[in-house]
Each structure stands twice: as C-alpha cells, then as structure tokens.
C-alpha cells in the first residue's frame, strides 16, 4: 500500500477562477462512471511488492519465534488468554443485548395476547437468533474462542510434561554455584576479586534452592494430575483435584518469593536489567491468578482470568519479538 495520502478534494467555492465546473466532454461522458473508481481502487505493483515484503518479514520473524520450545509456549500463552478474554467480553455483551431484546419482544407478544388468555413462549437458540441475530452470532464466536482457549491451555500443559528435564539442569547449576561459594569460603585466596563478586550470596543461594524445590513439586503434581486425567496414571479424581490445587499453591509461593526478590534488588541492578519491569509485571499479574487457582471455589471471573493472563503473554511476546529482529 502506498504511503502517499490522497490529495484533498477542493470545494467548488474555493476554486481560484470562481467559474462553474465545465461539463465533461462527449468522450468522457461515454466512459462508464465506475471505471474511475475501479482504476483508483487497483493497487499499484509497488504497493503489492511492499505488502509481499512486509508479509515475508513478518512470517520470518514468526518462524523464529516458533523455532524454540520457549517461543512456542509464549505464542500459545498469548493466544490462550487473549482468546479467553475476548470470549468473555463477547459473552457478556451478547447476553446483555439478548436479554434486552427478548424483554422487548416478550412485551410485544404480551400486548398482542387478549386479556385473560394464556400462552406459552419457548425461547430457544432459534428464537434468540431471530430476535437479535448479531448477539446470537457473537455468542457462537464466544463459544468457539473458549474452545480455542481450552485447547491451547491443554497444549501448554502437554508441553510442560518435559519441564522436569530442564529443571534438572537448573538444579545442577544451582548446586554448582553453591559448591563454588562453599569452596570460596574455605579457600578465599583461590578466587580473584572479580570471581568473588560474581558468586551469589548465601541469601540468593537459599532463595534459588527454595524456588527450585517449589517448581519441581508443582511440576510433579501437575504432570501426575494431567496424566491421570487422561488415564495414563491411576490417581483417583479426588487426588487429581488436590494435586492441581497444591500445584497452584506451590506456584503462588514461587511467585510471591520472586516478587520479593525483584523488589529487593538494588536500584542500580534494576536499571541494568532491561527485563526487570517486565518480570515484575508478569509476576504481579500471575499473583492473583495463582491465588485464584489455589482456592477450591476460585476468586475471580473468567474475564479477569483472561485479562490478567494476557499481561504475561503480551510482555513475553514483546520480548520474544524484539529478540528476533
């Protein structure tokens, strides 16, 4: 599409000559009027080439985003919660419109019934579609978006079945740093000053170990509950429900510790890390959701879940998209 804007049409009163617009010539009169609009609406070859280049660049970056497990999870995360939030918005708006339209429709029917007579009115999906077709279509789209969100959520749960493998190397790294700190305490002269500055403190090591333990526990419980729900393991439904609850509670504890760790960083460290604000925003959004999932009855609506869940998705997608430039 061309970047040049169309020139504004000059009103007749503003013409320099003040003369009326001359009539079209006979040749011009024979030409169909729609041909002018058709010529204007046809995109130029340069605009088509530019659009193709833009599409190619977008798909190339999207392919990079989907080339790693983390990138795939980020894309699924964004689509999962934005579709849930969109479905909730469509559902609320369409139900409100349907209720108002049905009240008006029933009032009309009631006015047409003779006094003292009784009649039965059945309101089904066909009736709703006839009363407010746009709202009925919105409800259908909301149902489909909810189905998409459920599918993407299950896909993310399935890909997390292998998360324990990555956690093994995470724990291995923590133990290596802990051993290095222990060796430095026993033999301080074995490390240079720069190496000593890079070693984590005892508090940082403790926080890392606690967070690692929480993540392992929540992942083991989630994997067991999910596989049991599919018949792979033999956990009973009551045990599955408790496993999901405690998995969310361990996640809530991890998020709370991470928020405290981020807030405890020195101002200089906050300025150094470009991702500090993004990490804090993600964990602040996850915090109420993990508490919601930790409760048997829940605390917030599906709309709030979709809204809060979209925040980490947008933050992670923004970081991922920037990394593929």
N, C-alpha and C positions, 0 to 999 in steps of 0.2 A: 504494500500500500504506500502511495506517495506521501512524503512528509509535507508537501506544499499544500496550504489551505486554499480552498476555493475563494476567488475574489468576490467581495460582497456586491450584490446587485444594486445599482444606483437607482433611486426612485426617479420617476418622471419629473417631479417638481425640481429636482436638483440637477437636471441636465443643463450644461452651460448655455446652449442655444435657446432654451425655452420653447423650442418648436415641438409640435407633436411628433411622436414616433412615426416614421414613414411606413406605409403599408408594405408587406412583403411582395417581392416580385412574383411574376406568374410561375417562374420555375420553382421558386421556393414554396409557393402555395401548393404545387402538385406533390411536393415531398411530404410523406406522412409525418405527422407531428411527433409520433412516438420514436421516430428514428433519432431525434436529437438526444432524448433521454437514454436510448439504448447505447448510443456512442459514448455518452458520458459515463454510463454505468460499467462499461467494459474496462477491466483492469489493464494497465499497460504491461508490456513484457518486463520492464524494470521492476514494477511492483510485484509481479509474480516471482521473479528471481529473488527479490529481497525476502518475500514471505517463505520461499523454499529454504533459503539460507537460515532464516530465523528458526524454522521448524527443525532443520537438521542440527543446529546448535543446541536447541532445547532437548532433542532426543539423545544427543551425545552426552550431555550432562546428566540426563535422567538415567542413561545406561551406566554411567559411572556411579551414580547413587545406588543403583541396584546390583552393583558388582560385589558387594560385601554383605555378610550377614547383618552387620550393624546398620548398613544403609537400607537393606530390605525391611528390617524391623522399624526403622524410623518412618519410612514411607507408609507401612501398614499402620503404625501408630497414628499418624496424622489422618489418614483416611478413616480409620476406625472411629475416632472420637468426633471428627467433624461431621461424619455421616450420622452418628448418634445425635449430635446436637441439632443438625438440620432436620432430622426426623422428628425430634421433639418440638421444634418450632412449627413445623408444618402440621403436626398433630394438634397442637394447642389452637392454632389459628383456624384450622379447618373445622374442628369440633365447635368452636365458638360460633363460626358462621353457620354451621349446620343447625345448631340449637336455635339460633335466632330465626333462621329461615323456616325451620319446622314450626316454631311457635306462631309465626305469621301465617303459615299455610294451614295450621290447625284452627287458627282463629277464623280464617275464611271459610273452612269447612263447617265450623260450628255455627257460623252465621247463616249458612245455607240450609241447615237442618231445621225442619219445622219444630216449633216449640212443643215440648213434651215427648218428642221422638228420641229414640236412642240409636246410635250407630257405632260400629266398631271400626277403628282405623288401625291398620297394621303398617308400622313404619319399618321397612327393611332397607337393604342396600340399594335396591332399585328405586324405592321412594326417595331416599336421600339423594341419589344421583339426579332424579328428576327435579327435586326442589332446589338443590344447589350443586350443579354439576362441577363447578370449579373446585369447591370444597371437597367433594367426593373424590375427584381425581387427586387432590393434594393428600387425602388420607391414604390412597393407594400408593403414592410415591413415598409417604412416610413409612408405610409398612415395608416397602422394598428397601429403603435406606436402613431401617432397623435390622432387616435380614442381612444386609451387607455388613453392617457393623458387627453383628454376631459372628458372621463367617470370618471376618478379619481378626476378631478377637481370638477365635479358636485357632486360626493360623499362627498368630503370635505365640499362643500357648504351646502349640506343637513345636515351633522352632526353639522355644526355651527348654525343651527336653534335653538339649545338648549343652545347656549353660553350665552344668557342673564340670564339664571338661575345661572350659575357660576359667572357672573358679579354682580349679586345681592349680593352674599356673599363677593365678592371682595369689593364692595362699603360699605357693612356693616362693614368690617374690617377697612377700611379707616376712617369711621365715629367713630368707637370705639377708634382708635388711636388719632383722632382729639379731642375727648371728654377727653381722658386721658391727652393730652397736655394742654387743657384748665383748667382741674382740677388742674394740677401741677402748673400752673401759679397763680391760685387763692389761692392755699394752698401748697406752696413748701415743707413744713415740713411733708406732708402726704406720700411722696415717699422717698425711700432710694437713696443713691448716684448711685448705680448700676441700679436702675429702671429709674432714670433720664437720664442716658447715653443711655439706650435702646429706649427712646422716640424719635420719629422723630422731626426734626427741622421744623420751620414754612415753610421754602422753600421746604423741602421734602414733607410736607403735601400738599402744594399747587400743586406741580408737580404731585403727586399721584391723586389728585382730577381732575386736567385737563386731565391727561391721561385716567382716568376712564370715564370722560364725553365724550372724543373723541371715546373711544371704544364702549360705549353704542350707540352713534349716528351712527357710521359706521355699527354696527351690526343691528340696527333697519332698516337702509336704505337697507342693503344687504338682510335681510330677506324679507322685503316688495317687493323689486325688484325681488327676486328669486320666491317668491310665486305668484307674479303677472304674471311672465313669464310662470308659469305652470297653470294659470287660477284660482288659489285659491283666489287671491285678484283681484280687478278691476282696477289697475293702467294702464294707457294708455302707449303705447310703448315709447313715448317721456318722460314721467315721469320715466319710468323704467331706461332709459338711463341716465337721470340726477341723479337718485338715485345711480346708480353704480359709476358714476363719483365722486359724493360728498362722497360716502363711501370710495373710494380710496384716496380722498383728506384728509379726516379725518385720515385715516391710515398713510398717508405721514406725517401729523403733529405729530402724535404719535411717528413715527419712528424718526423724527428729534429731538423731545424732549428727547427720550430715548438715542440717540447717545450723545447728550449734557450732559445728566445725567451721563452716563458711563464715559465720558471723564473728568467730573468734580470730580470724586471720587479721594480721596487721594491715593497716591502710595501704602500706607500700605493696604488700603482696596482692591486695585487691586490685590495685591499679595495674600491676604487672600482668595479672591473668585477665585476658580479654573475655574468657568464658565465665568469670566469676558471677556476673549478673545473670547470665543465662542459667548457670547451675542453681543459683538461689531461686530464680523464678520457677524453674522446673520443680524443685523440691517443695517450694511453698504451695504450688498447685497440687502436687501429689499428697501433701499432708492431710487435707480434709478428706480426700478420696480414700486414702488408706484407713483412716478412722471410720469412714462410712462402710467400707468393706469388712472392717473388723467387728462391726456390730451385726447381730443376728437380724435385726429389723431394718437396718440402714438408717441413714440420717438425712440424705438429700435426694432430690428428684433426679430422674434420668436426664433432664435438661441440664441440671447443674453438673452432673457427671460428664456429660458431653462437652460442656463449656470448659470445665477445669481440665479435663483430659486433653483438650485441644491445645492448651497452652504449652505443655511439654512437647507435643508434636510439632507445633509451629517453631518453637525455639530450636529443637533438634534439626528440623528440616532446614531452617535458615543456616545453621552452622554447617550442615552437610552440603547444602547447595553452594555455600561460599567456598568450601574445600575443593569443589570440583571445577572451579573457574580456571 
